[in-house]
Amino acid sequence: MPHQYSPQQMVWKRLRLFRRARERQNISQACREFGVSRKTYYKWWNRFLCADQNPQALRDRSRKPPSLSG
């Protein structure tokens, strides 16, 4: 069973991933260490940059489609 993180813990985990990639100067290696794909890394990184580096942009988002009001 996967470990459940709080939303704030997920934000800190993603920020640590960014820091590790910068320290190692190797995104691929940091992604392997954290168990995420490079595609996911760049999705999070671009979301972070588009939000003017606001860490709250790294929170998980719902995949539920918006409801259609008729």
WOQUIMO-V539801 format. One record per backbone hydrogen bond with DSSP energy under -1.0 kcal/mol. CO is the residue of the C=O (numbers start at 1). NH is the residue of the N-H. E is the energy in kcal/mol with one decimal. If there is no record, write none. Layout:
# WOQUIMO-V539801
CO/NH/E
CO/NH/E
This chain:
# WOQUIMO-V539801
6/10/-2.1
7/11/-1.7
8/12/-2.2
9/13/-2.3
10/14/-2.2
11/15/-2.2
12/16/-2.3
13/17/-1.8
14/18/-2.0
15/19/-2.3
16/20/-2.8
17/21/-2.4
18/22/-2.0
19/23/-2.8
20/24/-2.6
21/25/-1.2
21/26/-1.1
26/30/-1.8
27/31/-2.6
28/32/-2.0
29/33/-2.2
30/34/-1.9
31/35/-1.1
31/36/-2.2
37/41/-2.3
38/42/-2.7
39/43/-1.8
40/44/-2.6
41/45/-2.9
42/46/-2.6
43/47/-1.9
44/48/-2.4
45/49/-2.5
46/50/-2.5
47/51/-1.1
48/53/-2.2
49/52/-1.6
54/57/-2.1
55/58/-2.0
56/59/-1.3
